[in-house]
Amino acid sequence: MDKKRFALIGAGTFGQVHAKAYSVHRDAEFAAVCDLDETRARQTASKWGAQRTHTDWREVASDSTIDAVSVATPDFAHTEIAVAMAQAGKHILVEKPLAMTVEECQRMIGAARERGVKLMVDFHNRWNPALYAARRAIDEGNIGAPRFMYFRLSDTQAVPLKMLSWADKSSPLWFLGTHCIDLACWFAGEVPRRAYGCCRHGVLRQKGVDAPDFFLSVLEFPGGAVASIENSWLLPESSPSIFDLKCEVCGPEGNVHIDTSSHRATEITDKDGVHYVDILGEPSVHGQHMGFMIESVKHFVDCVVNGREPLVPGEVGLEVTRIACALEQSAEKGELAVIER
């Protein structure tokens, strides 16, 4: 069977994960890397074995030899690219969030349906073994239907101040909270009816980034479950991990506690302090690249190669964006938001 040809658009932090996944999948041919930064595009292509580079995504869209693409551009810059790729007949994997407005999500979904191509959102935490274990505990009835869910996913200040040049066009809600919203819906088995959001500005603004310091969310589900979510960009850069992920799912028969950031499975102390080593996301063992962040991209490849439907289609991304928009509206107005569909 001939390999399918994949291209990467956006060679930033998460773009590197996609490039790594394409480089190791036996059924994928890593055809091209596109990035506005020509040097970064060339370095990424050289590192992961892509055949050529571009600085204009339109050249990827017009290349009839490319079967599928990853869109790993900033949160706000997915729609135009994804729609064009769908119209060009290419399957699309889009980094989360799918888009930052409901209308943009609907445009992408409509374009993919019209051309009959696959559209997947990279909510890679659905492949996280710890979080998948929680879903299995729910499905198998070990804890009963969730009644209360708690999520904390926060980053150190290095993320908005150093890693993301476009942080002021996003927020902890969009960059981090969309992961938690997706997981809450996945665990509950439904989407919420009402949402309440609260955020504050100040610390990051003083440091030159006009984005919220944190975002707190409450989601109410029709079946009675409630999710409480914390997302911030306020952790000190001296933290032992760049992110902090905690999760608790409580049901009538039991509960699940998850901590994948300060897991202490591997703790290294050196001249720079204490560090928790990544053992889940994208570790390398004996030169082999693995981890749940790689697996989600490999799932997309498998769907393209074998004609299967993605586990996380565009419609899931639409619902998450709808909820995030309701939370923003709630925070702005200071009142509970009813999520309209």
C-alpha positions as CSV (number, residue, x, y, z in Angstrom):
1,M,0.0,0.0,0.0
2,D,1.3,3.4,-1.0
3,K,2.0,5.8,1.9
4,K,-0.2,8.9,2.3
5,R,1.6,12.2,2.2
6,F,1.3,14.6,5.1
7,A,2.2,18.3,5.5
8,L,2.6,20.4,8.6
9,I,1.5,24.0,8.7
10,G,2.9,25.8,11.8
11,A,6.2,24.5,13.1
12,G,5.9,25.9,16.7
13,T,5.9,24.0,19.9
14,F,3.0,21.7,19.1
15,G,3.9,21.6,15.4
16,Q,7.1,19.8,16.4
17,V,5.0,17.0,18.0
18,H,3.0,16.6,14.8
19,A,6.3,16.5,12.8
20,K,7.7,13.9,15.1
21,A,4.6,11.7,14.8
22,Y,4.6,11.9,11.0
23,S,8.3,11.0,10.9
24,V,7.8,7.7,12.8
25,H,4.5,6.4,11.4
26,R,5.1,3.6,8.9
27,D,2.2,4.6,6.7
28,A,3.0,8.3,6.5
29,E,5.3,10.2,4.2
30,F,6.3,13.5,5.7
31,A,6.1,15.6,2.6
32,A,6.4,19.3,3.7
33,V,6.7,21.8,6.5
34,C,5.2,25.3,6.1
35,D,5.9,28.1,8.5
36,L,6.2,31.9,8.2
37,D,9.7,31.6,9.7
38,E,11.7,30.1,6.8
39,T,14.6,29.1,9.1
40,R,12.3,27.3,11.5
41,A,10.6,25.5,8.6
42,R,13.9,24.3,7.3
43,Q,15.2,23.3,10.7
44,T,12.0,21.3,11.3
45,A,12.1,19.6,7.9
46,S,15.8,18.7,8.4
47,K,15.2,17.3,11.9
48,W,12.2,15.2,11.1
49,G,12.9,14.2,7.5
50,A,10.3,16.3,5.6
51,Q,11.1,16.6,1.9
52,R,10.5,20.4,1.3
53,T,9.5,23.6,3.0
54,H,7.2,26.5,2.3
55,T,6.5,29.9,3.9
56,D,3.0,30.3,2.3
57,W,0.3,27.7,3.2
58,R,-1.4,28.4,-0.2
59,E,1.5,26.4,-1.8
60,V,0.5,23.4,0.3
61,A,-3.1,23.8,-0.6
62,S,-2.3,23.8,-4.3
63,D,0.0,20.8,-4.1
64,S,-2.1,17.9,-5.4
65,T,0.3,15.3,-4.1
66,I,-0.4,16.1,-0.5
67,D,-3.2,14.0,1.0
68,A,-3.6,15.5,4.5
69,V,-2.3,18.4,6.7
70,S,-1.8,19.3,10.3
71,V,-2.8,22.9,11.1
72,A,-0.8,23.8,14.2
73,T,-0.8,27.6,13.8
74,P,-1.8,29.9,16.7
75,D,-5.3,29.5,18.3
76,F,-6.8,32.4,16.3
77,A,-5.3,31.4,12.9
78,H,-6.9,28.1,12.0
79,T,-10.0,28.8,10.0
80,E,-8.8,30.3,6.7
81,I,-6.1,27.6,6.4
82,A,-8.4,24.7,7.3
83,V,-11.2,25.8,5.0
84,A,-8.7,26.2,2.1
85,M,-7.2,22.7,2.7
86,A,-10.7,21.1,2.8
87,Q,-11.6,22.9,-0.4
88,A,-8.4,21.4,-1.9
89,G,-9.6,17.9,-0.9
90,K,-7.1,17.4,1.9
91,H,-7.9,15.8,5.2
92,I,-7.2,18.1,8.2
93,L,-6.0,17.7,11.7
94,V,-6.4,21.0,13.6
95,E,-4.8,21.8,16.9
96,K,-7.2,22.7,19.7
97,P,-9.2,24.9,19.9
98,L,-10.8,24.2,16.5
99,A,-11.5,28.0,16.3
100,M,-12.4,30.8,18.6
101,T,-15.9,31.5,17.3
102,V,-18.8,29.2,16.6
103,E,-19.2,30.6,13.1
104,E,-15.6,29.8,12.2
105,C,-16.0,26.2,13.5
106,Q,-19.1,25.8,11.4
107,R,-17.2,27.1,8.3
108,M,-14.6,24.4,8.7
109,I,-17.1,21.6,9.3
110,G,-19.1,22.7,6.3
111,A,-16.1,22.9,4.0
112,A,-15.0,19.4,5.2
113,R,-18.4,17.9,4.7
114,E,-18.8,19.5,1.2
115,R,-15.6,17.9,0.0
116,G,-16.0,14.7,2.0
117,V,-12.7,15.0,3.8
118,K,-11.9,14.2,7.4
119,L,-11.7,16.9,10.0
120,M,-10.2,16.1,13.4
121,V,-9.4,18.2,16.4
122,D,-6.3,17.4,18.4
123,F,-7.7,17.0,21.9
124,H,-4.8,14.7,22.6
125,N,-5.6,14.3,26.3
126,R,-8.2,11.7,25.2
127,W,-5.1,9.5,24.6
128,N,-3.5,10.3,27.9
129,P,-3.4,7.0,29.8
130,A,-4.3,8.6,33.2
131,L,-7.3,10.4,31.8
132,Y,-8.4,7.4,29.7
133,A,-8.3,5.3,32.9
134,A,-10.9,7.7,34.4
135,R,-13.1,7.4,31.3
136,R,-12.9,3.6,31.6
137,A,-13.8,3.7,35.3
138,I,-16.9,5.6,34.3
139,D,-17.8,3.4,31.4
140,E,-17.4,0.2,33.4
141,G,-19.5,1.5,36.2
142,N,-16.8,1.4,38.8
143,I,-17.5,4.8,40.2
144,G,-21.0,5.4,38.9
145,A,-22.1,8.4,36.8
146,P,-20.0,11.5,37.5
147,R,-21.6,13.9,39.9
148,F,-18.7,16.3,40.5
149,M,-15.6,16.9,38.3
150,Y,-12.6,19.1,39.1
151,F,-9.9,20.0,36.6
152,R,-6.8,22.2,37.1
153,L,-4.6,22.8,34.1
154,S,-2.2,25.8,34.5
155,D,1.1,26.9,33.0
156,T,4.0,28.8,34.3
157,Q,4.4,32.5,33.3
158,A,7.1,31.4,30.8
159,V,4.3,30.2,28.5
160,P,2.6,33.6,27.9
161,L,5.7,35.7,28.4
162,K,8.3,33.6,26.4
163,M,6.8,30.7,24.5
164,L,3.8,32.2,22.9
165,S,4.4,35.4,21.0
166,W,0.7,35.6,20.4
167,A,-0.5,35.1,24.0
168,D,-2.4,38.4,24.0
169,K,-4.6,36.9,21.2
170,S,-5.5,33.9,23.3
171,S,-6.1,33.2,27.0
172,P,-5.8,30.5,29.7
173,L,-9.3,29.6,28.7
174,W,-8.6,29.0,25.1
175,F,-5.1,27.6,25.4
176,L,-5.7,25.4,28.5
177,G,-9.3,25.4,29.4
178,T,-10.5,23.9,26.1
179,H,-8.7,20.7,27.0
180,C,-10.6,20.6,30.3
181,I,-14.0,21.4,28.7
182,D,-13.5,18.6,26.3
183,L,-12.6,16.2,29.1
184,A,-15.5,17.2,31.2
185,C,-17.9,16.6,28.3
186,W,-16.2,13.3,27.5
187,F,-16.5,12.1,31.1
188,A,-20.1,13.3,31.5
189,G,-21.2,11.8,28.2
190,E,-23.1,15.0,27.3
191,V,-22.6,18.8,26.8
192,P,-23.5,21.4,29.5
193,R,-26.6,23.6,29.5
194,R,-25.3,26.4,31.6
195,A,-21.9,27.9,32.3
196,Y,-20.4,30.4,34.7
197,G,-17.0,32.0,34.1
198,C,-14.8,34.4,36.0
199,C,-11.4,35.9,35.1
200,R,-9.0,38.6,36.2
201,H,-6.3,40.7,34.6
202,G,-3.3,42.5,36.1
203,V,-0.1,40.5,36.5
204,L,0.5,39.7,32.9
205,R,-0.6,43.1,31.7
206,Q,2.1,44.6,34.0
207,K,4.6,42.4,32.2
208,G,3.5,43.4,28.7
209,V,1.0,40.7,27.8
210,D,-2.7,41.8,27.6
211,A,-4.3,38.5,28.5
212,P,-6.2,37.2,31.6
213,D,-4.1,35.9,34.4
214,F,-6.5,33.1,35.1
215,F,-10.0,31.8,34.2
216,L,-12.3,29.9,36.6
217,S,-15.3,28.0,35.1
218,V,-18.3,26.1,36.3
219,L,-20.3,23.8,33.9
220,E,-23.7,22.4,34.7
221,F,-24.7,19.3,32.8
222,P,-28.3,18.1,32.1
223,G,-27.8,14.8,33.9
224,G,-26.8,16.6,37.1
225,A,-23.0,16.6,36.9
226,V,-21.1,19.8,37.7
227,A,-17.5,20.5,36.5
228,S,-15.2,23.0,38.2
229,I,-12.2,24.2,36.1
230,E,-9.2,26.3,37.0
231,N,-6.8,27.6,34.3
232,S,-4.0,30.1,34.8
233,W,-0.8,31.5,33.4
234,L,0.4,32.5,36.8
235,L,2.6,29.7,38.0
236,P,6.2,30.8,38.8
237,E,8.9,29.9,36.3
238,S,10.7,28.1,39.1
239,S,8.0,25.4,39.2
240,P,9.3,21.9,38.6
241,S,7.1,21.4,35.6
242,I,6.0,24.0,33.0
243,F,2.4,22.8,33.5
244,D,0.2,21.6,36.4
245,L,-2.5,19.1,35.7
246,K,-4.9,17.8,38.4
247,C,-8.2,16.0,37.9
248,E,-10.8,14.5,40.2
249,V,-14.0,12.7,39.2
250,C,-16.4,11.9,41.9
251,G,-19.3,9.4,41.5
252,P,-21.8,7.8,43.9
253,E,-19.7,4.5,44.0
254,G,-16.2,5.9,44.0
255,N,-13.8,8.5,42.6
256,V,-10.7,9.0,40.5
257,H,-7.7,11.3,41.4
258,I,-5.2,12.2,38.7
259,D,-1.9,14.1,38.9
260,T,0.2,13.9,35.8
261,S,2.5,16.9,36.4
262,S,3.9,16.4,39.9
263,H,3.6,12.6,39.5
264,R,7.0,12.0,41.2
265,A,7.5,8.8,39.1
266,T,10.7,10.4,37.9
267,E,12.2,13.3,39.8
268,I,15.5,14.8,39.0
269,T,17.4,17.3,41.2
270,D,20.3,19.1,39.6
271,K,22.0,22.5,39.8
272,D,18.9,24.2,38.4
273,G,16.5,22.7,40.9
274,V,13.9,19.9,40.9
275,H,12.4,18.6,37.6
276,Y,9.6,16.1,36.9
277,V,10.4,14.2,33.7
278,D,7.8,13.8,31.0
279,I,6.8,10.1,31.1
280,L,3.4,10.4,29.3
281,G,3.3,13.2,26.7
282,E,6.2,12.5,24.3
283,P,9.0,10.6,25.9
284,S,11.8,9.0,23.9
285,V,12.9,5.5,24.9
286,H,15.9,3.8,23.2
287,G,15.5,6.3,20.4
288,Q,11.8,5.5,19.9
289,H,9.3,8.3,20.1
290,M,6.1,7.6,22.0
291,G,3.5,9.1,24.3
292,F,-0.1,10.2,24.1
293,M,0.6,13.4,22.2
294,I,2.2,11.3,19.5
295,E,-0.7,8.8,19.5
296,S,-3.4,11.3,18.8
297,V,-1.6,12.4,15.6
298,K,-0.9,8.7,14.7
299,H,-4.7,8.1,15.1
300,F,-5.3,10.8,12.4
301,V,-2.8,9.1,10.1
302,D,-4.6,5.8,10.6
303,C,-8.0,7.4,9.8
304,V,-6.6,8.9,6.6
305,V,-4.9,5.6,5.5
306,N,-7.7,3.3,6.5
307,G,-10.8,5.4,5.8
308,R,-11.9,5.6,9.4
309,E,-13.7,8.4,11.1
310,P,-11.7,10.3,13.8
311,L,-12.6,9.7,17.4
312,V,-12.6,13.5,17.9
313,P,-14.3,15.0,14.8
314,G,-14.9,18.7,14.1
315,E,-18.3,18.6,15.7
316,V,-16.6,18.0,19.1
317,G,-14.4,21.1,18.5
318,L,-17.5,23.1,17.7
319,E,-19.2,22.2,21.0
320,V,-16.0,23.0,23.0
321,T,-15.8,26.4,21.3
322,R,-19.5,27.1,21.9
323,I,-19.0,26.4,25.6
324,A,-15.8,28.5,25.8
325,C,-17.6,31.4,24.1
326,A,-20.4,31.1,26.7
327,L,-17.8,31.2,29.5
328,E,-16.3,34.4,28.1
329,Q,-19.7,35.9,27.8
330,S,-20.5,35.0,31.4
331,A,-17.2,36.4,32.7
332,E,-17.8,39.7,30.8
333,K,-21.4,40.1,32.1
334,G,-20.9,38.6,35.5
335,E,-23.8,36.3,35.2
336,L,-24.7,32.7,34.4
337,A,-24.8,31.9,30.7
338,V,-27.3,29.5,29.1
339,I,-25.5,27.7,26.3
340,E,-27.6,28.1,23.1
341,R,-27.6,25.4,20.4
